[in-house]
Amino acid sequence: MTTPLKILAINGSERDGNTSDVLRHAAAVAAARGVEWETVDLRNIEMSRCGPCGDCNDRPVPCALEDGVPGVIRKMVAADGIVFAAPVHGFGTASLMQTFIERAGVGYLRFDRPLSNKVAGVISVARRYSAGEVWAQLTVNALLNRMIVVGSGFPATVHALHRGDALKDDEGLTNVTRLIDRMTDMMELLDEHRALTGRDNLLAAREVNERIGLALNETAPPAADGAVVDGAPADASDLLTARELTDDVWARQ
């Protein structure tokens, strides 16, 4: 390895509580393996909810809302692994994480899947109920973005109610440790493969946007010259990626 591997954690909790405690535990596990760790607390990010424009599925350019979401996505693109961590609120994913995956996914990531082949991990924190449902939702989101999800035994679900309870869930923390260790194993394996082959694109993504060609797409993205042929761009290579389209948008904070 020429540079240290890095895991970025996305914390979807509204407070510095049990989810943060679990991520601090995870960070210590990563540090023991020589992996850099950074946590993005969504509660500290300026993040608007999806607006009333309603054109997310048709527009060929990233979201027009100006806030901190593009900056978080840049960090995700630069990382080797990403951990999605959220508490269960109202039997579902906490609203901050839900807002983020909506804004990030439809507004930015769907264009060229820049998280492809990055290693993903998921942690859910719950008093008792719906930990598995939230874990499953975030895992499916990682798979949608063509990330690599490595099995690590039992899901990394941690049970807690009052502040500090998460650190008492020995089995839950053991599962978190296994998750981070397995993520690190895979990141090291991928890094070794890159060094041996000189190839960065380890698993070909084939089409960059799985929506292209679907009959339900009402508006096809325009080709480079603005023309649309038979309801689709004249050439798939004419599609501009999110990063190529709007460097100014990606620079917004």
Rosetta blueprint (number, residue, H / E / L):
1 M L
2 T L
3 T L
4 P L
5 L L
6 K E
7 I E
8 L E
9 A E
10 I E
11 N E
12 G L
13 S L
14 E L
15 R L
16 D L
17 G L
18 N H
19 T H
20 S H
21 D H
22 V H
23 L H
24 R H
25 H H
26 A H
27 A H
28 A H
29 V H
30 A H
31 A H
32 A H
33 R L
34 G L
35 V L
36 E E
37 W E
38 E E
39 T E
40 V E
41 D E
42 L H
43 R H
44 N H
45 I L
46 E L
47 M L
48 S L
49 R L
50 C L
51 G L
52 P L
53 C L
54 G L
55 D L
56 C L
57 N L
58 D L
59 R L
60 P L
61 V L
62 P L
63 C L
64 A L
65 L L
66 E L
67 D L
68 G L
69 V H
70 P H
71 G H
72 V H
73 I H
74 R H
75 K H
76 M H
77 V H
78 A H
79 A L
80 D L
81 G E
82 I E
83 V E
84 F E
85 A E
86 A E
87 P E
88 V E
89 H E
90 G L
91 F L
92 G E
93 T E
94 A L
95 S H
96 L H
97 M H
98 Q H
99 T H
100 F H
101 I H
102 E H
103 R H
104 A H
105 G H
106 V H
107 G H
108 Y H
109 L H
110 R L
111 F L
112 D L
113 R L
114 P L
115 L L
116 S L
117 N L
118 K L
119 V E
120 A E
121 G E
122 V E
123 I E
124 S E
125 V E
126 A E
127 R L
128 R L
129 Y L
130 S L
131 A H
132 G H
133 E H
134 V H
135 W H
136 A H
137 Q H
138 L H
139 T H
140 V H
141 N H
142 A H
143 L H
144 L H
145 N L
146 R L
147 M L
148 I E
149 V E
150 V L
151 G L
152 S L
153 G L
154 F L
155 P L
156 A E
157 T E
158 V E
159 H E
160 A L
161 L L
162 H L
163 R L
164 G L
165 D H
166 A H
167 L H
168 K H
169 D L
170 D H
171 E H
172 G H
173 L H
174 T H
175 N H
176 V H
177 T H
178 R H
179 L H
180 I H
181 D H
182 R H
183 M H
184 T H
185 D H
186 M H
187 M H
188 E H
189 L H
190 L H
191 D H
192 E H
193 H H
194 R H
195 A H
196 L H
197 T H
198 G L
199 R L
200 D L
201 N L
202 L L
203 L L
204 A L
205 A L
206 R L
207 E L
208 V L
209 N L
210 E L
211 R L
212 I L
213 G L
214 L L
215 A L
216 L L
217 N L
218 E L
219 T L
220 A L
221 P L
222 P L
223 A L
224 A L
225 D L
226 G L
227 A L
228 V E
229 V E
230 D L
231 G L
232 A E
233 P E
234 A L
235 D L
236 A H
237 S H
238 D H
239 L L
240 L L
241 T L
242 A H
243 R H
244 E H
245 L H
246 T L
247 D H
248 D H
249 V H
250 W H
251 A L
252 R L
253 Q L
